[in-house]
Amino acid sequence: MLPTPIPTGALPPPTPDELKAALGIEELTIEWLAGDGSDRSYYRIKSPSLANPVVLMQLSGNDARALGDGRYDWLEVANVLAVHGVKVPRLVKSMPAQAAIIIEDYGNVMVETRAVQWLGSGEHDKVFELYSSANQILIHFLEIKVPTDLRQERPVWTRRAFDMERFEWELNFFHKKFVEPVARMKFDDRQHAAFQRESKDLAATLARLQQHFVHRDFHSRNLMVFENKLAVIDFQDARLGPAAYDAVSLCFDAYVPFTDAQRLKLMEQFIRQASNQLGDVIRLKIEQQWRAVLLQRQLKAIGSFGYLTIDKNKGNYLRYVKPAIAAMRAADVSDSRWPFLSTELVDLIDHAISA
C-alpha cells in the first residue's frame, strides 16, 4: 500500500512485486516524494539489498507513450548532459510496460535548501560559491553545440525551441492564470491592445535569440546538492533558446530570499564567469538580452504560480509573486519597446497583490 493518494492525472505506480522483480530484490519500502508541477509522480525506494536508495519516476500521458515507444525525452537529454560533464541521475531501470523509470536518488537537499540556510546564518560567501558552481553548469549548457550534419537525426532538444509561438503562449498563459483569476484585474481596451501588441513584439524579439541549449526551468529546486556536488534534474523539456535564459531563471529565482543587490551580484558573477571561459561574444549576447528575457520569464513564472496554486492545488505558490515582482524592479526591466509590459503592468500587479 502506497503512503499517499495518486495525484490527479497520474498513472498508478508499478506494484511492489513488479518493482522487486525489476530491481532483483526481495524486500523494499516505498516513500512518496513531493514532485513538481507536472503529472509525474516520484517515489523513493529503499531496500537492504540496495547500496543506496533509488527513485521511481512514474509517467503519464505523452511521456508514458514516448517511453513505450523507446523515445522518452528525459533519457536522451540526460545522455547529452552527461556527455558534456553535467551530473544527472543515472538510469537504473526502465519499465515501459508500467510507464516508469527508476533512477539514482540524489536526496532531498536542493540548492534552495543550502542557500536559504546560509543566507539565514549570514554565510553569504558560501552562497556565492554555491552559485559559482551552478554557473559552471550553465557554462556547460552554453558549450553544447547545435549539430550541423543534416544527414543525422537532430537531437530532441533542437527540434523544439523558444520560438515566437511559445513565448506568446506563455505570456497569454500569464494573463489567463494570474491577471484575471488571481489579481482580479480586467484590462480596458487600451490595456488589452497594448498587452497583445507588446507580447507579440517581445516574443518576436526573444524568438530571434533561439541559438543555445536551454534547460527551461533552471532554478534552485531543480539543482540538487549531492556528495558536495551539484546535480541537475527536471531537464526533459530542454530546447533551443536565448543564451541568458537559464541564468536569469537561477539568479532571479523567487524561491530564494535574496536582496536586490545580491541578485544583481549573482548575475554579474555569471556574466564574468561566462566571459572568462567562453569569450566576449557570449558576454555581449547575455548583456544585451538578459533584461528582456527576465521580463518574459518572470511574467510566465507568475502565471505558473497562479496555475499551481489554483488549478493544480499544489500549495501556496502565490507567496512567490511579490519576490518575482521585486526581482524585476531590481533588474530595472523597464523598456521603451514594451512600456506596458515592463512598467505599467508591473506596477498594476504590485498594486493588486499589495491591496
C-alpha positions in Angstrom: 0.0 0.0 0.0 1.5 3.4 -1.0 1.6 6.1 1.6 -0.3 8.8 -0.3 -3.1 9.0 -2.9 -2.1 9.0 -6.5 -2.2 12.6 -7.8 -5.0 13.6 -10.3 -3.9 12.8 -13.9 -1.1 10.4 -12.9 -0.9 6.7 -13.6 -0.6 4.3 -10.7 3.0 3.2 -10.0 4.2 -0.4 -10.5 3.2 -2.9 -7.8 5.8 -3.8 -5.1 6.2 -7.2 -6.8 6.9 -5.6 -10.1 9.5 -3.3 -8.5 11.2 -6.2 -6.7 11.4 -8.1 -10.0 12.8 -5.1 -11.9 15.5 -4.4 -9.2 16.2 -8.1 -8.4 15.5 -7.6 -4.7 13.2 -9.4 -2.2 12.1 -6.6 0.0 11.6 -2.9 -0.2 9.9 0.2 1.2 8.2 2.9 -0.9 8.1 6.5 0.2 6.1 9.1 -1.8 8.1 12.3 -2.7 6.8 15.8 -3.3 7.1 16.4 -7.0 7.0 19.3 -9.4 4.1 21.0 -11.2 3.6 18.2 -13.7 1.6 15.0 -13.6 4.7 12.9 -12.9 4.9 11.2 -9.5 8.0 10.3 -7.6 8.7 7.6 -5.0 11.8 6.7 -3.1 12.6 3.0 -2.9 14.8 1.6 -0.2 16.0 -2.0 0.4 18.7 -3.7 2.4 19.7 -5.2 -0.9 20.4 -1.7 -2.5 23.6 0.1 -1.6 21.7 3.4 -2.0 18.0 4.4 -2.3 16.6 4.9 -5.9 13.8 7.0 -7.2 10.8 5.8 -9.2 9.6 8.3 -11.7 6.0 7.5 -12.7 5.0 8.9 -16.0 1.6 9.7 -17.6 0.2 11.0 -20.9 2.6 11.7 -23.7 5.6 10.9 -21.5 4.3 7.4 -20.9 3.6 6.8 -24.5 7.1 8.1 -25.5 8.7 5.7 -23.0 6.7 2.8 -24.5 8.0 3.8 -28.0 11.6 4.0 -26.7 11.9 7.7 -27.2 11.4 9.4 -23.9 13.0 12.8 -23.9 14.4 12.5 -20.4 16.7 9.7 -21.4 18.0 11.5 -24.5 18.6 14.8 -22.8 20.2 13.1 -19.8 22.7 11.5 -22.1 23.5 14.8 -23.8 24.2 16.5 -20.5 26.3 13.6 -19.1 28.5 13.7 -22.2 29.1 17.4 -21.6 30.1 16.9 -17.9 26.8 17.7 -16.2 25.9 15.5 -13.3 22.4 14.0 -13.9 20.7 11.0 -12.4 21.8 7.7 -13.8 19.1 5.4 -15.3 18.8 2.3 -13.1 15.9 0.5 -14.8 13.4 1.3 -17.5 9.9 -0.1 -17.1 8.0 0.9 -20.2 5.1 -1.5 -19.6 4.4 0.3 -16.4 5.2 3.8 -17.7 8.0 4.2 -15.2 11.8 4.6 -14.9 14.0 4.1 -11.9 16.9 6.5 -11.5 19.6 7.4 -9.0 18.4 9.2 -5.8 20.1 12.5 -5.1 18.5 13.0 -1.8 16.4 16.0 -0.5 19.0 18.8 -0.3 18.4 21.4 -3.0 20.4 24.5 -3.8 17.4 26.3 -2.3 17.9 24.4 0.9 21.6 25.4 1.2 21.1 29.0 0.0 18.3 29.7 2.5 20.3 28.1 5.3 23.4 30.1 4.6 21.6 33.4 4.0 19.9 32.9 7.3 23.2 32.3 9.1 24.9 35.2 7.3 27.3 32.9 5.4 27.0 34.9 2.2 30.4 33.8 0.8 29.2 30.2 0.8 26.1 31.2 -1.1 28.1 32.9 -3.9 30.5 29.9 -4.0 27.5 27.6 -4.4 26.1 29.7 -7.3 29.5 29.9 -8.9 29.4 26.1 -9.1 25.9 26.4 -10.6 27.3 28.8 -13.1 29.8 26.1 -14.3 26.7 24.0 -15.2 25.3 26.9 -17.2 28.6 27.3 -19.0 28.5 23.6 -19.9 25.0 24.2 -21.3 26.3 27.0 -23.5 29.1 24.7 -24.7 26.6 22.2 -26.1 26.7 22.7 -29.9 23.7 22.5 -32.2 24.6 19.7 -34.7 25.1 20.9 -38.3 25.3 17.5 -40.0 21.9 17.3 -41.8 22.4 13.6 -42.6 21.9 12.8 -38.9 18.7 12.9 -37.0 18.5 16.1 -34.9 18.6 15.7 -31.1 15.2 16.2 -29.4 16.2 19.5 -27.8 17.0 21.0 -31.2 13.6 20.0 -32.6 11.8 22.4 -30.3 12.5 26.0 -29.3 11.5 29.1 -27.5 10.0 30.4 -30.7 7.6 33.3 -31.1 4.6 31.0 -30.7 5.9 29.6 -27.4 6.8 32.9 -25.9 3.4 34.4 -26.9 1.6 31.4 -25.5 3.4 31.8 -22.1 2.5 35.5 -21.9 -1.1 34.7 -22.6 -0.9 31.9 -20.0 0.2 34.5 -17.5 -2.9 36.6 -18.4 -5.2 33.6 -18.2 -3.9 32.1 -15.0 -2.9 35.2 -13.0 -4.2 38.6 -14.3 -7.9 37.8 -14.1 -8.3 34.9 -11.6 -5.7 36.0 -9.0 -5.1 39.7 -9.4 -8.7 40.3 -10.3 -7.6 42.8 -13.0 -9.7 43.5 -16.0 -7.8 45.2 -18.8 -9.6 48.1 -20.5 -9.5 48.3 -24.3 -6.2 50.3 -24.3 -4.5 48.0 -21.9 -5.7 44.9 -23.7 -4.4 46.2 -27.1 -1.1 47.2 -25.5 -0.7 43.7 -23.9 -1.4 41.9 -27.2 0.8 44.2 -29.3 3.8 44.2 -26.9 3.5 40.5 -26.2 3.9 39.9 -29.9 6.9 42.3 -30.1 8.6 40.8 -27.0 8.0 37.3 -28.3 9.4 38.1 -31.7 12.5 39.8 -30.3 13.3 36.9 -28.0 12.5 34.2 -30.6 15.4 35.5 -32.7 17.7 34.5 -29.9 17.0 30.8 -30.0 20.6 29.6 -30.5 21.6 27.7 -27.4 20.7 24.7 -25.3 18.3 25.8 -22.6 17.2 23.7 -19.6 13.9 25.8 -19.5 13.4 25.5 -15.7 16.8 26.0 -14.2 16.2 27.2 -10.6 17.2 26.4 -7.1 14.7 23.5 -6.7 16.0 21.7 -9.8 19.6 21.7 -8.6 20.4 19.1 -6.0 23.4 19.1 -3.7 24.7 15.5 -3.5 28.0 14.4 -2.1 29.2 18.1 -2.3 28.5 18.3 -6.0 25.6 19.8 -7.9 23.3 17.6 -10.0 20.6 18.7 -12.4 17.1 17.4 -12.5 13.8 18.1 -14.5 15.7 18.7 -17.7 13.4 16.7 -20.1 11.9 19.8 -21.7 15.2 21.3 -22.8 15.1 23.3 -26.0 16.8 26.0 -28.1 16.6 29.4 -26.6 18.4 32.6 -25.6 21.9 32.4 -24.0 20.7 34.3 -20.9 17.5 32.3 -20.2 18.8 29.7 -17.7 21.0 32.3 -16.0 18.1 34.7 -15.2 16.0 31.7 -14.1 18.6 31.0 -11.5 19.7 34.4 -10.4 16.2 35.9 -10.1 14.5 32.7 -8.8 11.8 33.7 -6.4 12.2 30.7 -4.2 15.4 32.1 -2.5 15.1 35.3 -0.5 18.0 37.3 -1.9 18.2 41.1 -1.6 18.0 43.1 -4.8 21.8 43.8 -4.6 22.6 40.1 -4.2 20.5 39.2 -7.3 22.4 41.7 -9.4 25.7 40.4 -7.9 24.8 36.9 -8.9 24.0 37.9 -12.4 27.3 39.8 -12.6 29.1 36.8 -11.3 27.6 34.6 -14.0 28.4 37.1 -16.8 32.0 37.3 -15.5 32.5 33.6 -15.4 30.9 33.1 -18.9 33.1 35.8 -20.3 36.3 34.4 -18.8 35.6 30.9 -20.1 33.6 31.4 -23.3 34.7 34.9 -24.5 33.3 38.3 -25.3 30.8 37.1 -27.9 28.8 35.3 -25.3 29.2 38.1 -22.8 27.8 40.6 -25.2 24.9 38.4 -26.1 24.0 37.9 -22.4 24.4 41.6 -21.5 22.2 42.7 -24.4 19.4 40.3 -23.8 19.1 39.3 -20.2 16.6 42.0 -19.0 14.1 41.3 -21.8 14.5 37.6 -21.2 13.9 38.2 -17.4 10.7 40.2 -18.1 9.2 37.4 -20.1 10.4 34.7 -17.8 9.1 36.4 -14.6 5.7 37.0 -16.1 5.4 33.4 -17.2 6.6 32.3 -13.7 3.9 34.5 -12.1 1.3 32.8 -14.3 2.6 29.4 -13.2 2.3 30.4 -9.5 -1.4 31.1 -10.2 -1.8 27.9 -12.1 -0.1 25.7 -9.5 -2.0 27.3 -6.6 -5.5 27.3 -8.1 -5.7 24.8 -10.9 -3.3 22.1 -9.6 -3.8 22.7 -5.9 0.0 22.3 -5.3 0.2 24.7 -2.4 0.5 28.4 -1.9 2.8 29.4 -4.8 1.3 32.8 -4.7 3.6 33.8 -1.9 6.4 34.0 -4.6 4.7 36.6 -6.7 5.9 39.6 -4.6 9.6 38.4 -4.8 9.2 37.9 -8.6 7.9 41.5 -8.9 10.8 42.7 -6.7 13.3 40.9 -8.9 12.0 42.7 -12.0 12.3 46.0 -10.2 15.8 45.2 -9.0 16.9 44.4 -12.6 15.1 47.5 -14.0 13.3 45.7 -16.8 11.6 48.9 -18.0 12.0 49.1 -21.7 10.6 51.6 -24.2 10.0 48.9 -26.7 7.3 47.4 -24.5 6.3 50.0 -21.9 3.0 48.4 -20.9 4.5 45.0 -20.1 7.7 46.3 -18.5 6.4 49.2 -16.4 2.7 49.8 -16.2 1.8 46.1 -15.9 4.5 45.5 -13.2 3.0 48.4 -11.3 -0.5 47.1 -11.7 0.4 43.6 -10.4 2.4 45.1 -7.5 -0.6 47.2 -6.5 -3.1 44.3 -6.9 -1.1 41.9 -4.6 -0.5 44.7 -2.1 -4.1 45.7 -1.8 
